[in-house]
Amino acid sequence: MHYSISRSSRFVAEHAAQQRRQLLVALAVFAAIALLPWMVSDVYLMNVLVLTLLYAALSQSWNLLGGYCGQISLGHALYFGVGAYATSVTFVKFGILPWAGMFLGGAIASVIALALGYPCFRLKGHYFSIATIVIAEIGLLLVNNWNFVGAALGVQWPVSPDSWWTLQFARTKIPYFYVALAMFAATWLVTFWIVDSKWGYAWRAVKDSPEAAESLGVTVFHTKMAAAAISAFFTALGGGFFAAFVSYIDPESVMQFQISLLMALPAVLGGIGSLWGPAIGALILIPLAEFSRSYLGGSGSGIDLAIYGGLIMIVALISPDGITGLYRRLRSGAAA
């Protein structure tokens, strides 16, 4: 008995030490990323860095639901669009600061996620994924015909002086970089906290086997709903930030299906259900998409998607659990 207690205490202490090391490494990574603006002077490269950090945050948000809870949503563009429109409409029509609009959009997206989760989480497997696609497309059609939010013409932000209050910067992209970095750090830290909490264990149990999780006392439906609400909230924050970054949105730019894919693919490539997988995937896929569009122009249309597909197939064959899974196996093999 005494041996079992001491062994358990040692395991808890080792786990706590590992968590502290992981947190310190993350803080060091965030600090290193924060130095990049002082090394990059090109405006285009800064734009790519901002988008990479944004999609790292969005993919981590998707990862909360799709990676840890196992609910593969392909309709997260709906929440992204809700955040973008809530921020834009409240700012342009009512003068509400974008910061408040972003959090309002996050709250609205969470409510929508809960409302949609009630029927959708009664579906399983690919039926759930198809339902999320259909609902997102319905949202796109509704916004396309909703005159209050500009319908197909979208919403143009007014030209205003550079200000942190209005989140408008015409002369430099550096402030946007730090906001995107803060969003990425926030989603990573929230994920880091949740993974080792009661919620995190419940989510992973539901992902592995809903029936077994239910038998252990986990309320599967409520667990899925919580994951959906949190994931939608952070996705909408990203949509609000994107609206401020580009200063103009329309339904196609913030609610098309490709945006949902761009949230899911980095996590799939980097490793779903992992802390660093979405960031690694975004670091590969987003610059690839931006550079292929910029340097190949019209002749490069669709090349980024073809390369995406090729990369995903290679990873699926070599390492189904992504780049982070491959790294773990190589590391354990080297240690052995």
C-alpha positions in Angstrom: 0.0 0.0 0.0 2.8 2.4 0.9 4.6 1.5 -2.3 1.5 2.3 -4.4 1.0 5.7 -2.7 4.7 6.7 -3.2 4.6 5.5 -6.8 1.4 7.6 -7.4 3.0 10.6 -5.7 6.1 10.3 -7.9 4.0 10.1 -11.0 2.1 13.2 -10.1 5.3 15.1 -9.3 6.9 14.0 -12.6 3.8 15.0 -14.6 3.7 18.5 -12.9 7.4 19.0 -13.7 6.8 18.0 -17.3 3.9 20.5 -17.5 6.1 23.3 -16.1 8.8 22.5 -18.7 6.3 22.5 -21.5 4.9 25.9 -20.3 8.4 27.4 -20.1 9.2 26.2 -23.6 6.0 27.7 -24.9 6.7 31.1 -23.3 10.2 31.0 -24.8 8.7 30.3 -28.2 6.2 33.2 -27.9 9.1 35.5 -26.8 11.1 34.4 -29.9 8.2 35.0 -32.2 7.7 38.4 -30.7 11.1 39.4 -32.0 10.3 38.7 -35.6 8.9 42.1 -36.5 12.3 43.6 -35.8 14.0 41.2 -38.3 11.4 41.5 -41.1 11.0 44.8 -42.9 9.1 43.6 -46.0 5.4 44.4 -45.7 4.3 41.4 -47.7 6.3 39.0 -45.4 4.8 40.7 -42.4 1.3 40.1 -43.9 2.1 36.4 -44.3 3.3 36.2 -40.7 0.1 37.8 -39.4 -2.0 35.3 -41.4 0.1 32.4 -40.2 -0.4 33.3 -36.6 -4.1 33.9 -37.1 -4.6 30.5 -38.7 -2.5 28.9 -36.0 -4.9 30.3 -33.5 -8.0 29.3 -35.6 -6.7 25.8 -36.1 -6.0 25.5 -32.4 -9.6 26.6 -31.8 -10.8 24.0 -34.2 -8.5 21.4 -32.5 -10.4 21.8 -29.3 -13.5 20.3 -30.9 -12.1 18.2 -33.7 -8.8 17.1 -32.2 -9.5 16.6 -28.5 -13.3 15.9 -28.5 -13.2 14.0 -31.9 -16.1 16.0 -33.5 -14.8 16.7 -37.0 -16.5 20.0 -38.0 -16.1 21.3 -41.5 -18.3 24.3 -41.0 -16.3 26.5 -38.7 -16.4 29.2 -41.4 -19.8 30.0 -40.0 -18.4 31.1 -36.6 -15.5 32.9 -38.4 -18.1 34.8 -40.4 -20.2 35.6 -37.4 -17.2 37.1 -35.6 -16.2 39.1 -38.7 -19.7 40.5 -39.3 -20.5 41.2 -35.6 -17.2 43.2 -35.3 -17.7 45.0 -38.7 -21.4 45.8 -38.4 -21.3 47.1 -34.8 -18.3 49.3 -35.6 -19.5 50.7 -38.9 -23.2 51.1 -38.0 -23.1 51.8 -34.3 -19.5 53.0 -33.6 -18.8 50.2 -31.1 -15.1 49.5 -30.8 -13.8 46.5 -32.6 -12.5 45.0 -29.3 -16.0 44.9 -27.9 -17.4 43.7 -31.3 -14.9 40.8 -31.3 -16.1 39.5 -27.9 -19.7 40.1 -28.8 -19.2 38.0 -31.9 -17.5 35.3 -29.8 -20.5 35.3 -27.5 -23.0 35.1 -30.4 -21.0 32.3 -32.1 -21.0 30.3 -28.8 -24.8 30.6 -28.6 -25.2 29.6 -32.2 -22.8 26.6 -31.6 -25.0 25.5 -28.7 -28.2 25.9 -30.7 -26.8 23.9 -33.6 -25.1 21.4 -31.4 -28.5 20.3 -29.9 -29.6 18.5 -33.2 -26.1 18.0 -34.8 -24.5 16.2 -31.9 -27.2 13.5 -32.2 -25.5 12.6 -35.4 -22.3 10.5 -35.5 -19.2 10.2 -37.7 -19.4 11.6 -41.2 -23.1 12.5 -40.8 -22.0 15.2 -38.3 -19.3 16.5 -40.6 -21.8 16.7 -43.5 -24.3 18.5 -41.3 -21.7 21.2 -40.4 -20.9 21.8 -44.0 -24.6 22.2 -44.9 -25.3 24.6 -42.0 -22.3 26.8 -42.9 -23.5 27.0 -46.5 -26.9 27.9 -45.4 -25.3 30.7 -43.3 -23.4 31.9 -46.3 -26.6 32.1 -48.4 -28.5 34.0 -45.6 -25.8 36.6 -45.3 -25.5 36.9 -49.0 -29.1 38.1 -49.1 -29.3 40.0 -45.8 -29.4 43.7 -46.6 -28.7 44.9 -43.1 -25.2 43.5 -43.2 -24.6 44.6 -46.8 -25.7 41.4 -48.5 -23.3 40.4 -51.3 -21.6 43.8 -51.3 -20.3 43.3 -47.8 -19.1 45.9 -45.3 -16.4 48.5 -45.9 -14.7 49.8 -42.8 -14.2 53.6 -42.8 -10.8 55.1 -43.2 -9.6 56.3 -39.7 -6.3 57.4 -38.2 -4.0 54.7 -36.8 -5.3 53.7 -33.4 -5.3 50.8 -31.0 -8.9 51.7 -30.1 -10.2 51.1 -33.5 -7.6 48.5 -34.4 -6.8 50.4 -37.6 -3.2 50.7 -38.8 -2.4 51.8 -42.3 1.3 52.6 -42.0 2.5 49.3 -40.5 1.4 45.8 -40.0 3.4 45.3 -36.7 0.4 46.0 -34.4 -1.6 43.4 -36.2 1.2 41.0 -35.8 1.2 41.4 -32.0 -2.6 41.0 -31.8 -2.4 37.8 -33.8 0.4 36.6 -31.6 -1.6 37.3 -28.5 -4.6 35.4 -30.0 -2.3 32.4 -30.8 -0.8 32.5 -27.3 -4.2 32.7 -25.7 -5.7 29.8 -27.6 -2.5 27.7 -26.9 -2.6 28.5 -23.2 -6.3 27.8 -22.9 -5.8 24.5 -24.7 -2.8 23.7 -22.4 -5.0 24.4 -19.3 -8.0 22.4 -20.6 -6.0 19.4 -21.7 -4.9 18.6 -18.2 -8.3 19.5 -16.6 -11.4 17.5 -16.0 -12.8 18.8 -19.3 -9.8 17.6 -21.2 -10.0 14.1 -19.9 -13.7 14.0 -20.6 -13.2 15.3 -24.2 -10.5 12.6 -24.9 -12.7 9.9 -23.4 -15.6 11.0 -25.6 -13.3 11.0 -28.6 -11.9 7.5 -27.9 -15.3 5.8 -27.0 -18.5 7.7 -26.2 -20.1 4.5 -24.8 -17.2 3.8 -22.5 -17.1 7.5 -21.4 -20.8 7.4 -20.6 -20.3 4.3 -18.5 -17.7 6.2 -16.5 -20.1 9.0 -15.7 -19.2 11.4 -18.4 -22.2 13.3 -19.8 -21.3 12.9 -23.5 -23.8 15.4 -24.9 -22.9 18.2 -22.5 -19.2 17.5 -23.0 -19.6 18.0 -26.8 -21.6 21.1 -26.3 -19.0 22.7 -24.1 -16.2 21.9 -26.6 -18.3 23.4 -29.4 -19.1 26.6 -27.5 -15.4 27.2 -26.6 -14.2 26.4 -30.1 -16.8 28.7 -31.7 -15.9 31.6 -29.3 -12.2 31.6 -30.2 -13.0 31.1 -33.9 -15.2 34.2 -33.9 -12.5 36.2 -32.2 -10.3 35.3 -35.1 -13.0 36.4 -37.6 -13.3 39.7 -35.8 -9.6 40.3 -36.0 -9.5 39.4 -39.6 -12.2 41.9 -40.4 -10.2 44.7 -38.7 -7.0 43.5 -40.5 -8.4 43.7 -44.0 -10.9 46.5 -43.4 -13.5 45.0 -45.8 -15.5 41.8 -45.7 -18.1 40.1 -47.8 -19.7 36.7 -47.5 -17.2 35.0 -49.8 -14.2 36.3 -48.0 -15.2 35.2 -44.5 -17.7 32.3 -44.9 -16.7 30.2 -47.8 -16.0 26.5 -47.3 -12.2 26.9 -48.0 -11.9 28.8 -44.7 -13.3 25.8 -42.8 -10.7 23.7 -44.6 -7.9 26.1 -43.7 -8.8 25.8 -40.1 -8.9 22.0 -40.1 -5.9 21.1 -42.4 -3.1 22.6 -40.3 -4.2 20.5 -37.3 -4.5 17.4 -39.5 -1.1 18.0 -41.0 0.6 18.9 -37.7 -1.2 16.4 -35.6 -4.8 16.7 -34.3 -5.2 16.4 -30.5 -1.8 17.9 -29.9 -0.7 21.3 -28.5 1.7 22.2 -31.3 0.3 20.4 -34.2 -2.0 23.2 -35.4 0.9 25.8 -35.2 3.3 23.5 -37.1 0.6 22.8 -39.8 -0.2 26.5 -40.2 3.5 27.4 -40.5 3.7 25.1 -43.5 0.3 25.5 -45.2 -0.4 29.3 -44.9 2.9 30.6 -46.3 2.6 27.9 -49.0 -0.9 29.2 -50.0 0.2 32.9 -49.9 3.4 32.4 -51.9 1.8 30.2 -54.5 -0.9 32.9 -55.1 1.6 35.8 -55.1 4.3 34.3 -57.3 2.3 32.1 -59.6 -0.7 34.5 -60.0 -3.6 33.2 -62.0 -1.5 30.2 -63.3 -1.1 29.1 -59.7 -4.8 29.0 -58.9 -5.6 25.8 -57.1 -1.9 24.7 -56.8 -1.9 25.3 -53.1 -4.9 23.0 -52.7 -3.2 20.3 -54.8 -0.1 20.6 -52.6 -2.3 20.5 -49.5 -3.9 17.3 -50.7 -0.5 15.8 -51.5 0.9 16.7 -48.1 -2.1 15.3 -46.3 -1.8 12.0 -48.2 1.9 11.7 -47.5 1.3 12.3 -43.8 -1.7 9.9 -43.7 0.6 7.2 -45.2 3.7 7.8 -43.1 2.2 9.2 -39.9 -1.6 9.2 -39.5 -1.2 11.3 -36.3 0.6 14.1 -38.1 4.0 15.6 -37.9 4.0 15.7 -34.1 3.2 12.0 -34.0 6.1 11.2 -36.3 8.4 13.3 -34.1 7.3 11.4 -31.0 7.9 8.1 -32.7 11.4 9.1 -33.9 12.3 10.4 -30.5 11.1 7.3 -28.7 13.0 5.2 -31.3 16.2 7.2 -30.7 15.8 6.9 -27.0 15.4 3.1 -27.3 
